Every structure is written in C-alpha cells, then in structure tokens.
Amino acid sequence: MVGSVRPEDGIASPRALGSATQMLAVYVDDPDAHFQRARAAGANILYSPTDTDFGSREYHVLDLEGHPWTFGTYRPSADDCDVQNELELSKVKD
C-alpha cells in the first residue's frame, strides 16, 4: 500500500511535487501479460515491457497520484541482499 496524500502530516503526492523520490518495484511472473491487463484497464504507461541489462523483463507505470511503479521479473536472491547489506555496512565503517 502507498499511503494517501495528507497535507496535515506533510505528505504530498509526486504529482503535486513535480518529482518522485522513489519507485516501487513489484515482482510478477509474466510482465507481458500483466502489462496487457494494465494497459486494457487504462494505466498510465511510462515504458512498455523491455529486457534490461541485468536480466529482468519489466515495464513502468504511474499511479493516480504520480507514484512510479515497476513490474517485472527481477527478484534478488537472499545472497544478493546479503552482499548488498555488507557493502552498505562497509561504507558506514569507513
């Protein structure tokens, strides 16, 4: 879930700010079929399905508040996450 806009709590939408600070990434088994359903439902498509240089197939959309989403096949392994965590920790220690 992405929280709703709540100005009283200092939460604004990317659309209102004119910029996004993050992109949500969601794993799907079949990004092409997922894309077809999203397009048929009227999704605001940023990029059609494409193969990436890191081995994923993905597409990008904007939700109604301007949050960018990626749907694709990239799903890091637990080992990849452990390596990334170690790299981040080593930066903090230096």
N, C-alpha and C positions, 0 to 999 in steps of 0.2 A: 504494500500500500504506500502511496505517496500522499503525505499529509496535504490537506486543503490549505488554501491561502487564508491567513489570519493576520491582518494588519496589526491588530492589537498585540500580537505576540511577535511582531517583527518578521512575519513570514510572507514573502511576496512570490508571485509566480515568475518563472523565467520570461514569460511573455511581457509582463509589466516591467521587469528589469532590463529587458533587451539583451539578455545573456543568460546562459545556463552555466552552472558551476560543476555539474556532474552529468553523467549519462548512465542510466540504468541498463544493465545487461542481463538478459534472460536467456537461459538455455532452452532450446527447443529441438526435438528430434528431426523435424523436417521444415527448415526455414522457408523453402519454396511454397509448400502447401500453406504454412502459416501466413506467409506474405499474401497469397491469393485470397485467403479469408479476410485479412485485414484490409486489403485494397477494396474488396467487394463491399465491406462494411463502411467504406468511406474514410479510411485512415489517411492522415496527412503524411505521405511517404516522402522521406528525405532521400533515401538511396534504395534502389531495388536490390534484390539478392545478388551478392557477389562473393567470389572466393578471395580470401585475404592471404597475405604473405606468411601468416603464421598458422595456416591450415584450417581456418574456420570458414564457414559459409554463413553470411549474415546480411540483414537489412536493417535500415534505421527509419524510425518514425517519430513524430511529435505528438504528445497527448494534447488534450484540450487546453491545458494551462501552459503549454510550451515546453514541457519536460521532454528531452530527447531519450528515446529508448532504442536499444539494440536487441534484436532477436537473432540468435544464431547457434551454431554448433560448438563454439568454444566452451570448453569445460575443463579448467585446470585440474590436474591431479593433486592429491594431497601432498605428494612430493614436491610439485611445483610451488605450492603455497608455502611449504617449509623452507625451501630455498629462498623465496622472496622475503619471508619473515627474517631469515638470517641476514640477508643483505641489508634490510632496513635497520636491524639491530646493530649491525657493524657500523653503519653510518652514524648512529647515535653515539656509539662508544668512541669514535674518532674525534 
